[in-house]
Amino acid sequence: MATKVYIVYYSMYGHVEKLAEEIRKGAASVEGVEAKLWQVPETLPEEALLKMSAPPKSGSPIITPNDLTVADGFVFGFPTRFGMMAAQFKAFLDATGGLWRTQALAGKPAGIFYSTGSQGGGQETTALTAITQLVHHGMLFVPIGYTFGAGMFEMEKVKGGSPYGAGTFAGDGSRQPTQLELEQAFHQGKYLATITKKLKVSTA
């Protein structure tokens, strides 16, 4: 059976979604892995999104808590709000209490990726504070460490991401993920999928 990796994300302006697409490609590049994109439900009313100039949502399906039980591994992505995950993603996780009670996700590997508005906007704290969600579910946090190689040490250009996971800077919204940031996202997907596949095989 194929190893299933779900890339679950929330994206208001598209920055996180672009990273998610590259993570999916990276995960799918591993033989025997099926990678799928999912969005968490939006919690803001349509009129609020229009006032915030948020573009229409993409065609990625909306995930429910029970959908998580099918996957072997995850990569969770979200923009930051004051150094923590956006409320939309937190609301989704808050709805997973039934899975928590049965520890249905325990032992499953999970990575994290993110977007912040500035270099001091929470590239590490957003990931760090999100780990608590994984811990209570018994999931295994899989950081990328420095496995991305030289790209982790880029000093000449602004680059998002950290040993916690791939990332980007949105700035005022006009900045888009750079090629290096997209490559790091691809790497994270491939890395997480490789580990997920190994764990599935070893426990089969």
Salt bridges, closest charged atoms under 4 A:
GLU22 OE2 - LYS25 NZ 3.11
GLU34 OE1 - LYS4 NZ 3.01
GLU42 OE1 - LYS57 NZ 2.94
ASP72 OD2 - LYS200 NZ 3.27
ASP94 OD1 - LYS90 NZ 2.65
GLU181 OE2 - ARG175 NH2 3.16
